[in-house]
Amino acid sequence: MSERLRLATVWLGGCSGCHMSFLDMDEFLFDLADRADLVYSPIMDVKEFPEGVDLTLVEGAVANRDNLELARDLRAKSARVVSFGDCAVSGNVTAMRNPLGDPLAILERVYVDAVDRDGGIPDVAPIVPGLLAQVLPLHNVIDVDVYLPGCPPPADRIRSAVTALLEGALPRDRGEDIRFG
C-alpha cells in the first residue's frame, strides 16, 4: 500500500454545517480512514496545526485574528488547500456583519448596550478574538488550490472531491473552481 495521506479539516468563521456534511459521507469515512490519517480537525483534540499536511479542507470565512493566523499557518504547512463551503468561498453568512461597520461598535452593542452581567467587552483573546475590520473569504488571505462551493456542499460532492484529490486529480491552475458531483 502507498504512503498514507495526511488530511486536515479546519473550521474558521461559520456554522459548522460543512463539517456536518463531511460526516454525512457515512461509509465513505471508513474508506477514507483506510487511505488517510486525520491529523487536524475540530472533531479531534489537536491544538497546533501540524507540518506536512497533504490536503486541508477549510470551512468558514476569515473573521478574526485567530482565523487569519490559522489560515496563514495551514497554507504554509499544507500541500493542497480546499476552500470548503460558501463561507470559505465567498464569505457568505459570516460576512453579513460587514455592512454593520466597525467591529468595535458591534462588540459594544453586544457586550455593553445589551443586557450583560459585566457590562464590558471582554478583553481576553481566548474569549473574544480580535475581529478583523471585514470578514474575508479564504482566498483573500491565502492561496487556495480548489473551491468546493455549497452551503453546505452535499456529502456526495465532498466525497467526489476528496476521492479525486486522493487519486491525484489536481486543478490546472491554483484557485481553479473544479466542479465535483
N, C-alpha and C positions, 0 to 999 in steps of 0.2 A: 504494500500500500504506500502511496506517496505521502509526502510530508503534510501534516495537518494544517489547515488554515487557521490563523488566529483572527477571530471575529470579535468585534466590539459593537455595542449599541449605546447610544448616548441620548439623553433626554434633556433638552435645553428648555426654553420658554414655550410651553404648550400644555396640552391637556392629558397627555399620555395615551391618547387613542391609537397612535401609530404602534406603540408597543403592545397594546391590546390586540390589534390586528395582527402583529407579528406572532403573538402567542396563539392566535386563531389558525395558524398553519397546521395545528393538530399533529397528525402522524408524521408530517414532513420534519417536525422538530427532532424526531428520533433519527431520521436520515441525516439531518444536519449535524446532530451530535456525533454521528459516526465519522463525519468528514472534517469537523471544525471544533476548535476549543473556544468557548466563550470566555474572553479574558477581561471584559469590562462591560457592565450593564447596570441599569437601575434595579434590575431584579437580582443582583448579587452584591455582596459587601466588599467591593474593592474601592479604595479611596483615591488612588492615583492612577491616571491613565498610563498604561504600560507602553514600553518601547516595542517596536517590531510588529505592529498590528497590520494584518494583510487587508482587512476590509472593515470599515466602520460605517454603520448606518446611523445618521444623525437626525433625530426628531426635534422639532421645535425651532423657534426663532432665537436670535441673539438679543436678549432683553436687558441684561445686566453685566456688570464687570466680571462676575464669576463665569457666565456663559461665554463671554469674549475670551477669557483666559483659557477655558477648557477647549473652545473651538481652535484656537491657535496651537495649543498643545497637541490635540488629536491630529491636526493636519501635519504637524511636524513628525509625528510618530506612526502615521498610517500610510500604507501604500496606495489605497483607494478609499475615497470618501464619497458616500451616497447621501445626498440631500433627500431625506426620507419623510414625505408628507408635506402638505401645503404650508404649514407654518415655517418649515425649514426652507421650502422652495420660494415662498412669496411673502412670508411674514404673517399672512392670514389673520386669524382671530387674535393672536398675540399682539399684532401691530395695530389693533383697534385703539390702543391707548395713544398712538402717535398724534392724532388730531387734538388730544386733550392738552398738549403743550408740555411745559416744563415738568419733568418728573418730580422735582421737589414740591411743586404745587399740588401734584397728585397725592404725594405722601402726606402733605399737610391736611388735605381733605379727608384722607382715610384715617390718619392717626390723631389729628388734632381736632378737626371740626366734627368728626363723627364721634359717637359715644365710645369712650375708651377708658379703661381704668387708670391709665397713666397720663393720658393727655399729651404725649410727646412722640416724636418719631424715634423709633429705636435706632441707636447709632452703632450697634454691634453687628459687624458684617455677616456673621453666620445667620443672624435673624432676618435681616433685610439687606441683601447685597445691593451695592450701589447701582441704581438704574442708569442705563445709557440714555442719552437725550432722545434717541429714536430707537424703536425696535427694528432690527435688520434681519432680512433673510440671510441664511448661512453664506451664500456666495458673495455677499457684500463684504465679508470679513476674511474669508479663506477661499482658496481654490477648491472647487467641487468637481469630482470626476463624472458623476451620474446623478441625474434628477429623477426621483420617483414620486410624482405628484399623487394627490388624492387626500381626502380628509375623512378618515384615514385611507391610505392605499388599501385596496382589498387584499386579503390574505393570499389569494391566488396570484396577484400581481407581485407581491413581495416574494413569494416562492419562485416565480419565474425569474425575477431579477437576481435573487440570491443564487439560484441554480446557474444562470448564465454567467454570473461573476465567478462562481466556483469553478466553472468549466473554462474560464479564461477569456470569456467574451468581454472585451473592453471597448469603451467608446473610441471613435476615431480621433476625437479632439476632446481635451479636458472641458468639462462643463456641457457636453452634448446631452440633449434630452433624448434618452432612449425610451421607447415605449415598450413595456412588458405587459403581457396579459391583456 
